[in-house]
Amino acid sequence: MIEKLSFKDFFKSGQQQFAIEPRVPQSDFPEHTHDFSELVIVTEGRGRHILNGYPHDLYKGMVLYI
């Protein structure tokens, strides 16, 4: 089953425009969906993000909007 991440688990109120969730280091994260947009900024290291079944290599300096 694919986990669904909820807005209410990351934002204090419906008025909050963004939240910062540092992931250093980022361990493997299970496949998931969410009911909010995500901006990913890679500040160091390398990784892989799978979006709609397609893998994308990540590296320092990349920015993704999901």
GUDO-821675 format. One line per field, with one value per atom (N, C-alpha, C): x, y, z; chain; residue number from 0; atom name. Coordinates in Angstrom, 3 decimals. Atoms other than C-alpha are relative to their C-alpha. Layout:
N
px <- (X/...) $
py <- (Y/...) $
pz <- (Z/...) $
cadena <- (A/...) $
num <- (NUM/...) $
atomo <- (CA/...) $
//
This chain:
66
px <- (0.830/0.000/0.880/-0.750/1.269/-0.461/0.303/1.472/-0.389/0.378/-0.287/0.393/-0.412/1.397/-1.036/1.071/-1.093/0.527/-0.312/-0.864/0.031/0.118/-1.923/1.174/-1.139/1.132/1.282/-1.194/3.610/-0.211/0.315/1.813/-0.850/0.704/0.554/-1.419/1.346/-2.479/-0.191/0.311/-4.213/0.530/-0.538/-2.756/1.506/-1.447/0.862/0.304/-0.305/2.366/1.091/-1.052/5.442/0.547/-0.655/7.280/1.358/-1.330/10.934/0.187/-0.183/11.708/1.400/-1.365/15.513/0.120/-0.239/16.613/1.488/-1.443/20.299/0.455/0.110/21.068/-1.424/1.312/17.983/0.124/-0.005/17.453/-1.045/1.008/15.400/-1.379/1.347/11.817/-0.979/0.918/8.909/-0.806/0.854/6.796/-1.204/1.079/4.142/-0.647/0.672/1.704/-0.218/0.343/0.699/-1.007/1.036/-2.013/0.531/-0.644/0.450/1.151/-1.143/3.220/1.288/-1.286/6.847/1.092/-1.170/9.956/1.216/-1.180/13.154/1.232/-1.265/16.531/1.113/-1.092/19.552/1.229/-1.124/22.316/1.322/-1.215/24.776/-0.349/0.183/25.246/-0.687/0.661/23.496/-1.150/1.116/20.308/-0.820/0.906/17.436/-1.415/1.416/13.805/-0.782/0.829/11.197/-1.332/1.226/8.308/-0.809/0.885/5.418/0.682/-0.649/7.550/1.310/-1.236/10.517/1.054/-1.061/13.808/0.721/-0.753/15.634/1.177/-1.172/19.201/0.047/-0.081/19.658/1.435/-1.341/22.815/-0.024/-0.111/23.972/-0.328/0.373/22.437/-1.324/1.272/19.257/-1.167/1.245/15.813/-1.138/1.144/12.620/-1.284/1.337/9.000/-0.925/0.860/6.614/-1.386) $
py <- (-1.181/0.000/1.251/-1.246/3.469/0.941/-0.925/5.850/1.369/-1.360/9.230/0.942/-1.001/12.115/1.115/-0.972/14.661/1.390/-1.398/18.469/0.268/-0.282/18.484/-0.550/0.564/16.409/0.821/-0.790/18.965/1.499/-1.418/22.327/0.236/-0.278/23.916/0.495/-0.492/25.557/0.104/-0.161/25.991/1.307/-1.295/29.512/-0.059/0.118/28.296/-0.301/0.120/28.647/-1.032/0.986/26.429/-0.517/0.619/24.138/-0.508/0.504/23.136/-1.330/1.351/19.462/-0.473/0.421/18.935/-1.527/1.448/15.450/-0.229/0.160/15.148/-1.043/0.468/12.480/-0.482/0.516/11.389/-1.509/1.452/7.689/-0.375/0.451/5.599/0.330/-0.409/6.848/-0.807/0.857/4.604/0.786/-0.616/5.302/0.622/-0.714/7.849/1.025/-1.132/10.514/1.047/-0.991/13.751/0.995/-0.959/16.389/1.433/-1.304/19.301/-0.054/-0.078/20.491/-0.127/0.211/19.760/0.681/-0.600/21.800/-0.663/0.719/19.753/0.763/-0.668/21.499/-0.920/0.911/19.194/0.846/-0.842/20.895/-0.759/0.805/18.008/-1.438/1.419/14.403/-0.300/0.508/12.334/-0.877/0.872/10.360/-0.305/0.338/9.126/0.240/-0.224/10.203/-0.673/0.664/8.093/0.728/-0.767/10.142/-0.637/0.663/8.400/-1.172/1.200/5.289/0.246/-0.320/7.111/0.492/-0.432/7.375/1.244/-1.208/10.710/0.079/-0.146/11.017/1.420/-1.297/13.850/0.263/-0.380/15.768/1.434/-1.323/18.899/1.096/-1.123/22.062/-0.165/0.221/20.493/0.522/-0.426/21.882/-0.689/0.692/19.887/0.559/-0.386/20.975/-1.167/1.168/18.093/0.357) $
pz <- (0.000/0.000/0.000/0.085/-0.897/1.108/-1.092/2.047/-0.558/0.382/1.721/1.128/-0.967/3.496/-0.005/-0.134/4.803/0.348/-0.278/4.842/1.500/-1.436/8.502/0.822/-0.719/9.502/-0.170/0.273/8.112/0.217/-0.118/8.486/1.247/-1.257/11.717/-0.216/0.285/10.074/-1.504/1.411/6.740/-0.567/0.432/6.620/-0.282/0.183/6.661/-1.456/1.417/3.178/-0.296/0.231/3.587/1.320/-1.152/5.978/-0.463/0.321/6.082/0.714/-0.543/6.574/-0.387/0.336/6.654/0.004/0.099/5.638/-0.195/0.088/6.450/1.005/1.382/5.654/-0.282/0.411/3.705/-0.182/0.165/4.210/-1.045/0.964/1.790/0.538/-0.386/1.860/-0.836/0.761/0.883/-1.036/1.017/-2.193/0.694/-0.681/-1.266/-0.935/0.642/-2.410/1.079/-1.008/-0.713/-0.558/0.385/-0.752/0.055/0.020/-0.975/-0.993/0.908/-3.290/0.795/-0.659/-2.536/-0.821/0.622/-3.317/0.630/-0.491/-3.007/-0.457/0.309/-2.829/0.488/-0.354/-2.915/0.297/-0.411/-0.940/0.065/0.008/-0.832/-0.326/0.269/-1.860/-1.321/1.198/-4.499/0.438/-0.322/-4.636/-1.233/1.090/-6.741/0.481/-0.284/-6.842/-1.119/0.998/-8.576/-0.039/0.181/-9.947/-1.129/0.971/-11.705/-0.693/0.516/-12.141/-0.727/0.701/-13.713/0.978/-0.918/-11.790/-0.525/0.320/-11.715/0.959/-0.850/-10.441/0.541/-0.669/-7.966/0.416/-0.422/-7.169/0.509/-0.608/-5.360/-1.017/0.839/-6.769/-0.720/0.686/-8.134/0.833/-0.626/-7.376/-0.742/0.596/-7.967/0.589/-0.469/-7.740/-0.314/0.155/-7.172/0.492) $
cadena <- (A/A/A/A/A/A/A/A/A/A/A/A/A/A/A/A/A/A/A/A/A/A/A/A/A/A/A/A/A/A/A/A/A/A/A/A/A/A/A/A/A/A/A/A/A/A/A/A/A/A/A/A/A/A/A/A/A/A/A/A/A/A/A/A/A/A/A/A/A/A/A/A/A/A/A/A/A/A/A/A/A/A/A/A/A/A/A/A/A/A/A/A/A/A/A/A/A/A/A/A/A/A/A/A/A/A/A/A/A/A/A/A/A/A/A/A/A/A/A/A/A/A/A/A/A/A/A/A/A/A/A/A/A/A/A/A/A/A/A/A/A/A/A/A/A/A/A/A/A/A/A/A/A/A/A/A/A/A/A/A/A/A/A/A/A/A/A/A/A/A/A/A/A/A/A/A/A/A/A/A/A/A/A/A/A/A/A/A/A/A/A/A/A/A/A/A/A/A) $
num <- (0/0/0/1/1/1/2/2/2/3/3/3/4/4/4/5/5/5/6/6/6/7/7/7/8/8/8/9/9/9/10/10/10/11/11/11/12/12/12/13/13/13/14/14/14/15/15/15/16/16/16/17/17/17/18/18/18/19/19/19/20/20/20/21/21/21/22/22/22/23/23/23/24/24/24/25/25/25/26/26/26/27/27/27/28/28/28/29/29/29/30/30/30/31/31/31/32/32/32/33/33/33/34/34/34/35/35/35/36/36/36/37/37/37/38/38/38/39/39/39/40/40/40/41/41/41/42/42/42/43/43/43/44/44/44/45/45/45/46/46/46/47/47/47/48/48/48/49/49/49/50/50/50/51/51/51/52/52/52/53/53/53/54/54/54/55/55/55/56/56/56/57/57/57/58/58/58/59/59/59/60/60/60/61/61/61/62/62/62/63/63/63/64/64/64/65/65/65) $
atomo <- (N/CA/C/N/CA/C/N/CA/C/N/CA/C/N/CA/C/N/CA/C/N/CA/C/N/CA/C/N/CA/C/N/CA/C/N/CA/C/N/CA/C/N/CA/C/N/CA/C/N/CA/C/N/CA/C/N/CA/C/N/CA/C/N/CA/C/N/CA/C/N/CA/C/N/CA/C/N/CA/C/N/CA/C/N/CA/C/N/CA/C/N/CA/C/N/CA/C/N/CA/C/N/CA/C/N/CA/C/N/CA/C/N/CA/C/N/CA/C/N/CA/C/N/CA/C/N/CA/C/N/CA/C/N/CA/C/N/CA/C/N/CA/C/N/CA/C/N/CA/C/N/CA/C/N/CA/C/N/CA/C/N/CA/C/N/CA/C/N/CA/C/N/CA/C/N/CA/C/N/CA/C/N/CA/C/N/CA/C/N/CA/C/N/CA/C/N/CA/C/N/CA/C/N/CA/C/N/CA/C/N/CA/C/N/CA/C/N/CA/C/N/CA/C/N/CA/C/N/CA/C) $
//
